[in-house]
Amino acid sequence: MESIISYRYSHYFFMRTNGYCLCAYYFVKIKFDCLYVFDTDVTFSLRKSIKNLMQVEEVVSILIADDHPLVIEGVKSLLAASNRFKIVLEANNGQQAIDLLTNQNHPIDILLLDVNMPLLSGIEVCMKAKHLKPDIKVLLLSMYHNIAVVREALKAEADGFILKNTGKEELIKALDKVANGGTYFSQDILPILTQLVKKDAMVANNGVVLSDREREILSLIVQEYTSEVIGEKLYISKKTVEKHRANILEKTGCKSTIGLVKFALENGYAVL
């Protein structure tokens, strides 16, 4: 007769049968590598923890603003198959975007903004949104990538800047980076960004002294790695990375990740 061993973990109920774990809550199957039974206690040994196995990817809510309905429909089409990124609100001009952001009940994680819009530009919306909701992420969209536009985007502390000819893969990559607390600039933007920070560069280091570990972490931040990935690369915990990040922010006087990127490039701590 087929034996069944039951085990309760947190709010989820698992049953082990024929080498598979049936989760009654999510109705999924997860194959076990091995199972140990000691008297009345049951211990599961997995290559991945139960937490990771049962982790459900959180939905990232997006407000998109563009005065061209065709662009909005195009972006919605690119994201239609995504389980993570969902466009929940749409605006046709900058003022409408701000109104939706301040008056709606649905929490917004990312603003996807056209740079050139009526009433308020995407950059103006970015500045207002960052003031209203400091934790919100902003990804700018544009047909153009001249130095003046990029400069204004940096001043507004936008978390990313991509071109409207971006494909599905790059769009999702950009959203993923921004949602995870990083930054993303299209490859076409990077040469302009480098030119800009060289032109605006101040006296090297501005008297700021960073430790070797802080320099390592700052360099990886510029490369758009998340705290979790930085921890894996440097063999330290995510918590330790976050502590170093906080120290770097305090030392440099920066307020955000994009501020750190600007500081690093301006002061020779990283090269794009």
CORPERA-V651430 format. One record per residue. N is the residue number from 1. RES is the residue in one small letter. SS is DSSP state (H for helix, E for strand, C for the rest). Layout:
n,res,ss
N,RES,SS
N,RES,SS
This chain:
n,res,ss
1,m,C
2,e,C
3,s,C
4,i,C
5,i,E
6,s,E
7,y,E
8,r,E
9,y,E
10,s,C
11,h,C
12,y,E
13,f,E
14,f,E
15,m,E
16,r,E
17,t,E
18,n,C
19,g,C
20,y,E
21,c,E
22,l,E
23,c,E
24,a,C
25,y,C
26,y,C
27,f,C
28,v,E
29,k,E
30,i,E
31,k,E
32,f,C
33,d,C
34,c,E
35,l,E
36,y,E
37,v,E
38,f,E
39,d,C
40,t,C
41,d,E
42,v,E
43,t,E
44,f,E
45,s,E
46,l,C
47,r,C
48,k,C
49,s,C
50,i,H
51,k,H
52,n,H
53,l,H
54,m,H
55,q,C
56,v,C
57,e,C
58,e,C
59,v,C
60,v,E
61,s,E
62,i,E
63,l,E
64,i,E
65,a,E
66,d,C
67,d,C
68,h,C
69,p,H
70,l,H
71,v,H
72,i,H
73,e,H
74,g,H
75,v,H
76,k,H
77,s,H
78,l,H
79,l,H
80,a,C
81,a,C
82,s,C
83,n,C
84,r,C
85,f,E
86,k,E
87,i,E
88,v,E
89,l,E
90,e,E
91,a,E
92,n,C
93,n,C
94,g,H
95,q,H
96,q,H
97,a,H
98,i,H
99,d,H
100,l,H
101,l,H
102,t,H
103,n,H
104,q,C
105,n,C
106,h,C
107,p,C
108,i,C
109,d,C
110,i,E
111,l,E
112,l,E
113,l,E
114,d,E
115,v,C
116,n,C
117,m,C
118,p,C
119,l,C
120,l,C
121,s,C
122,g,H
123,i,H
124,e,H
125,v,H
126,c,H
127,m,H
128,k,H
129,a,H
130,k,H
131,h,H
132,l,H
133,k,C
134,p,C
135,d,C
136,i,C
137,k,E
138,v,E
139,l,E
140,l,E
141,l,E
142,s,E
143,m,C
144,y,C
145,h,C
146,n,C
147,i,H
148,a,H
149,v,H
150,v,H
151,r,H
152,e,H
153,a,H
154,l,H
155,k,H
156,a,C
157,e,C
158,a,C
159,d,C
160,g,E
161,f,E
162,i,E
163,l,E
164,k,C
165,n,C
166,t,C
167,g,C
168,k,H
169,e,H
170,e,H
171,l,H
172,i,H
173,k,H
174,a,H
175,l,H
176,d,H
177,k,H
178,v,H
179,a,H
180,n,C
181,g,C
182,g,C
183,t,C
184,y,E
185,f,E
186,s,C
187,q,H
188,d,H
189,i,H
190,l,H
191,p,H
192,i,H
193,l,H
194,t,H
195,q,H
196,l,H
197,v,H
198,k,H
199,k,H
200,d,C
201,a,C
202,m,C
203,v,C
204,a,H
205,n,H
206,n,H
207,g,H
208,v,C
209,v,C
210,l,C
211,s,C
212,d,H
213,r,H
214,e,H
215,r,H
216,e,H
217,i,H
218,l,H
219,s,H
220,l,H
221,i,H
222,v,H
223,q,C
224,e,C
225,y,C
226,t,C
227,s,H
228,e,H
229,v,H
230,i,H
231,g,H
232,e,H
233,k,H
234,l,H
235,y,C
236,i,C
237,s,C
238,k,H
239,k,H
240,t,H
241,v,H
242,e,H
243,k,H
244,h,H
245,r,H
246,a,H
247,n,H
248,i,H
249,l,H
250,e,H
251,k,H
252,t,H
253,g,C
254,c,C
255,k,C
256,s,C
257,t,H
258,i,H
259,g,H
260,l,H
261,v,H
262,k,H
263,f,H
264,a,H
265,l,H
266,e,H
267,n,C
268,g,C
269,y,C
270,a,C
271,v,C
272,l,C
